[in-house]
Amino acid sequence: MSTILLKFASPLQAWGTNSHFNIRHTDLHPSKSALIGMIAAAMGYRRDQNVEIQRLNDLDFAVRADQIGNVTKDFQIARHQYIEKNVFLTDRYYLEDSIFLVAIGSENKELIDKIECALKNPYFQLFLGRKSVPINADFFLEKNDKDPIENLKTYPWLAKEWYRKGHSKTISIFADGDLIKEEDEIGFFEMRKDRVISFSQKARTFKNRQEVRIDIQIENQYKDEEDQSYQGSEHDIFGSVEE
């Protein structure tokens, strides 16, 4: 097994899997179809290279939500490039201040090596869901021989210090349904429409993929220090008031 770890930490991100027309929603964590699109762009695939793109569905995919941001809306005006008076008003939703740890793995180490080279030297520009959101410069973390789930269980928490101080040590992993082996770990399953059939603008098509969510405990030195600072302390509101 060979696995690549990526960090998505741009100020804005967008991961829509069911948006159409003038309202463009975002999911709360990255989709597998978006990651496949990113890899395909890095490798120089064209939108209509369906055979090559569909093979990327076989990659193992998992994502850890290290820092949960807010959903924000941007009101935009879009104009058709060939029709001067054809103006569209759109509402586009984004995640702000989110950080995700993404793992992609395969037993085909040669393929992972090619993906690593492509991501470090992309043919097309990479984005975090939309062209208005360029990827963070430090997005590539490492490649190793651990499987994706083991990586996400052991890799250090990527959340900012201010975020860790105010949150618990429980974070969520979202993964391909067949990657969770232990029965006692199985969490919540859902069907997500992010299995790529075609990125063609004339016939963009996706099918459902089973995704599972599990919650894990992760080391949080800031929260532990904060909890210890309150042990044995008492708060006396009248202590500073003279009798």
ZIRAVEN-V363883 format. One line per field, one symbol per residue. phi: phi as a letter, one per 30 degrees, with the letter a starting at -180 (. if undefined). A space follows every 50 residues. Layout:
phi = ???
This chain:
phi = .bbccbccbdebbbbdbbcbhcccdbdcaecddddddddddddiddecdd ddddddddddbabcddbccccbcbdbccbddccdcdcccbcccbccicbb ccbbbadddddddddeddddbddcdcbcjbddbddddcddcabbcddedd eddcdedcddeddddcbdccbcccbeecdccdddcdcccacbdbcdcace ddadbbcdbdbccbcbcbdbdddddddddcdicbccdcdccdd
